[in-house]
Amino acid sequence: MSTSLTRRSALLAGGAAPLAVGLGGGQSLADAPMQGATLPTHNRFALGGFEVTTLLVGSRTVEDPQSIFGMNVSAEEFSAVSAANFLPDDKVQFFFTPTVVNTGAELILFDTGLNPAGITSALAAAGYSPDQIDKVVITHMHGDHIGGLSADGVETFANAAYYTLDAEFDAWSKTDNEGFAGKVRPLAERVTFLQDGGSVASGVTAMVAAGHTPGHTTYMLESDGAQLLLTADLANHYVWSLAYPDWEVRFDMDKAAAAAARRTVLGMLAADKIPFVGYHMPFPGMGYVSARGDGFQYTPVSYQMMLG
């Protein structure tokens, strides 16, 4: 009889050993408690001479997504699109992603999350403190973007100057919105009011994309030939909003204008192959857009931004 082992018999013998130990009553090593799902706190990459960091300040699950997205399509269409994209049609996960841009001369924060605790914690995880922020840019005045500005009258970013679109500030100043009144209006004397094409810093340009709010603004970053667009809430979901730009979104104040803005901006990103950061995209919030049929397709970044 041959004493040599075939490859198959060796593999079978090796695979049986752990099973034999388990059946024999040996001590199991898989006795640790379940730890639960985790998410990263930040993602940093170079954009030309800039350093860009996206911050995850919160994430939450919301039921009945069609009460938010695709309000003008049938339940059957919404379910079919969801299934085709491996998405449940009964719940959605929201992400909240401010962005820090280090230009080499200034540290600029775009939007502030839901509350001071969230943004300060995310900044700390990324190696920053609130007093290091030179400029705070508010893309629009919804609560999940202005929430981190202050609490009980105490400013979070004591050393910062503030920037926002003039039309956005003016529109909200005519409302009785408590968030705006408590967090934005007290800063009015320190706000620089921008118009379309206005500059926050060299290489940081306002591009109005109104509809979600009256003065909702995206910001183009440009450094050493590299570009990235911060799209804020232009499209709040990568399928139910970005892929289908005409689907109505509950939070869009002017739904027709918001859909038109999506088509214009997403068309530009697709044509020019410019990456973007979306405030509510799955973290780290970055991806590319390509044209697909009458809409668009989202491709999340993998390692592209690491290659410089």
N, C-alpha and C positions, 0 to 999 in steps of 0.2 A: 504493500500500500504506500502511495506517495505521501510524504510528510509535508509537502509544500501546500501553501494556502492560495487559493485563487483570490483575485481581487474582490469578487462578489462575497465569498465566504468571510474574508477579513472585514469587509464593511458590515456584514450582518453580525459578526461576532462583536465588533466594537459598539454597534448600536444597541445590542442586547444588554450590555453591562450596566448602563444607568437604570434600565428597567428592572433588572434583577435586584439591584440595590434597593430600589423603591419598594418592590414587592416583598423584599426580605425584612421590611420594617426599619430600614436605616433612617437616620435623621434627615428630614427634608430641609433644603436650604431656602426654598421659596416660601418663607413664612413671614416676610415683611408685609406691613399693611399697605393697602392701595394708597397712592400719593395724590391722585387726582390730576386733571389736565393742567398743563403749564403753558404760559406764553412768554416770549422774550420781552424785555423792557424797552430796548432801543436798538436801532440799526444805523450804523455810521459808514459813510463812503465818501470818496473824493469826487468832486465835480470840477474838473480843471484845477484852479487854484483855491476853490472853495472846499470846505468840509461840511457835509450835510448829515444831520442826524434826525431820523424820525423817532418819535417818542410814543409809546403806547401808554396812554393815561387811563384807559378803561376799556372794558368790553362787556356787553350784556346780550342776553338772549331775549327776543321779543316774539310773541306768538302772533299768528294771523298776519303774515307779511303782505297779503294782498289788500289789507286795509291801509297799507303804506305805499306799495309799489303796484303798478299795473292796474290802477283803479278804473281805467277805461277799457279794459279787456275782459273777456269772459273768464269765469273760474276754470273752464275747461282748457282754454289757451294758457292761462297762468300755470296750471298743473302740468300741462304737456311740456312747456318750456322748462319748468323746474326739473321735471324728470329727465329731460334730455341733457341737462347740465348737472345731474347728480345732486340736486338740491331738494331738501324737504320743502313741501309747500305749506307747512303749518307753523314754521318758525324760521327766524332769521337771526344771525349773529351780527351785532354791530360792533365796530371798532372805532376808537377815537384817537386820532393821530396828529398832534401838533408837530411842527418841524422846526429844528434849530439850524440856522445857517451861520457858519463861521467864515466870514469873508477874508480873514487874515487881519482885518482892521477893526471889525465889529462883530458882536454876537447878536444875531437877529432871531427872535422867536415869532413864528407864525401861528397864531391862535393859542388859546390857553387852557383848553379842556373844560371839564365840568365844574371843577372846584380847585381852590389853592392846594389842598393836600395832594390831589392827584398830580398836578403839574410839578410841584416841588419835589415829590417823590420820584417822578420820572426823570426830572432834570438831575437829581442827585445820582440816580443809577447810571446816568450817562456821563457823570463827572462834572456837572455844572451846578452852580448855585443861582438862585433868583437875582442876587445883587450883581451878578456878572452880565446879565442881559442888558445890552445897550438900547435895543429897539424892540418893541412889541408891535406886530402888524396884525390887525384884526380883519379877516377876510369878509366877515359879515357878523351881524349882531345876534344870531341865535345863541341860546343859553349854553350849549355845549362848546361854544367857541369863546365866549366871554366869561364863563364861570370862574376861571382861575385868576381873574384880574385882582380880586380883593375879597375879603370876608369881614363883615362887621366894620366896614369903613377903613380897614387896614390894607394898604396896597401890597400886593405880592412882589412887584418889581419896582422897588423904590428908586432905582437909578435909571429907569428906562424912559425913553421918549416913545410916543405912541403914534401909529399911522393907521389910517383907514380912508376909505373913499368918502368924499364929501356928501355925495348923494345918499349913501347908506346911513351916515350919521343923521342927516337932515330928515330922512324918512322915519327913522325910529324916534327921533326927538319929538315927532308929532303924535306919538302913541302914548299910552299909559303903561307900557311894558315895564314891569318891576325890575327885571334883570338889567335892562338898559339904564333905567333911572338910578339904580343903586350901584352899578359897576362901571358904566361908561360915562355917563353925564358928568360925574365928579372930576373926570380926567380931562374935560374938554379943553382947558387952557394949555394942556401939554400935548394935545393932539395936532399932528400935521395932517392936513386934509389933502388927499390926492384926487386927481382926475385920471381918466383913462390915459395910459402911457406915462403916468407920473413915476418918478424914481424914488425908491426907498434908500438905495445906496447904489454905488456903481455896480452894474450887472444885475440889479434887482428891479424889475419893471412891472407896474400894475397893468393888468389886462382885464377890463371889465367883462363880466359874463353874467349879466343881470337876468333875473327870472326867479331863481331860488329865493332871493330877496331883491329889493329894488336896486341895491348897489353891490351885489355879490361880485367879488373880484378874485381872479386868479393872479398868480405872480410868476413871471418868467425869470429863471435864474440862468445867467450866462457867464461863463468864465473860461478863458483860454480856448474858445471854440466849442466848449461843451455846453449843452442846454438841458434844462429840466423845468417842467411846468408844475407848480403847486396848484392843483385844481380845486382845492377846498371841497365844497359840496356840489360841484357841477354835476356829478353822477354819484349817487350814494350807494349803488350796488353794482358789482361788475357784470351781472347778467340782467337783472330786472330794471336797470336804469341805463347803464353804459351800452350793453348789447342791443337794447331796444329803447332808443332815445326818445321815442314818441310816447312811451308808456308814462302815464301821469303819476306823479309822486306827491303824496299828501302834503309834505312840507314845502313844496314849491309854491310860493305866494302868487306868481303869475305863471301858470302851467304852460301856456303856449310859448311865452318868452323863454322859459327854462328849457323846453324841448328844442327851440331854435338855437339857443346857446350851446346845448350839448352837440347838436349836429355841426355847428361851426367850429367849435374848439376841438372836438374829437376828430373831425375831418382834417384839421390842421395837424394834429398829433400823428394821425395815420400817414398823411402825405409826407410829412417831414421826418418821420421816425424818431420823434422826440419822446423820451420817457417822461412819466409824470408820477406825482404823489397825490393820491386821493385820500381825503381826511377819513373816509369811512371804508376804504378798501381793506381787504384782509391784510393784517399786518405782515410785513413791514410797510404796506401801503403803496408799493411801487409797481409799475408795470408799463406795458406798451399797448398801443391801440393799432388794430389793423381793420380795414374795411371788410365787411362780410355781408353780402346781400344788400338789403336796405338798411342795415345797421352796422354794428361794429363787433369786434372780438377783442377781449382782454387777454393779454399774456403777461403773467407775473414775472418780475425779474428773478433770475437765479443768481448767477455770478457775474453778470455783465458789468455791474458798477464796480466790481472789485478789481477789474483789469486796468483801470485808469485810462 
